[in-house]
Amino acid sequence: MKSTATARWNGTLKGGSGQVSAQSAFFKNLPYTFVSRFVDGSGGTTPEELIAAAHAACYSMALSANLEKAGIIPESVETTSTVTLENGVITSSHLAVKAKISGITPADFERHAADTKSTCPVSKALNLNITVEARLI
């Protein structure tokens, strides 16, 4: 499987703007700017926000798969990824996951959640400090 996205940048770093699109066309021409990335978040998305979205989506799917392998069927898994950019370097991704699951203890859920951070393909690709906070709802 290969996935493709295209980004275009026009102009200078601080005065320019760009658009990013996915081959699937589920997002097309999402704007991004210097201001959206480094100043106040207005006017578009950021590369870090797109990484956070990818990490959250991948982790939710991987956790669901790992739970299913253990004979546990989740009703829902919701993950928020917070990606941190410090001094021009992406340093971490914090995953806050909450799930609705019958028949599992909080300790067992936390164990599965912690184990999944090393099996999620996006976690492997990021190769940075990843933390997980897990909560049953």
MOLIN-V454073 format. One line per field, one symbol per residue. ss: DSSP state (a for helix, b for strand, c for the rest). burial: + if it has 16 or more other ideal C-beta (glycine too) atoms within 10 Angstrom, else -. A space follows every 50 residues. Layout:
ss->???
burial->???
//
This chain:
ss->ccccbbbbbbccccccbbbbbbcccccccbbbbaaaaaacccccbcaaaa aaaaaaaaaaaaaaaaaaaccccccbbbbbbbbbbbccbbbbbbbbbbbb cccccaaaaaaaaaaaccccaaaaaaccbbbbbbbbc
burial->----------------+++++--------+-+++-++------+++-+++ ++-+++-+++++++-++----+-+--+-+-+-+------+--+++-+++- +--+----++-++--++--+-++--+---+-+-+-+-
//
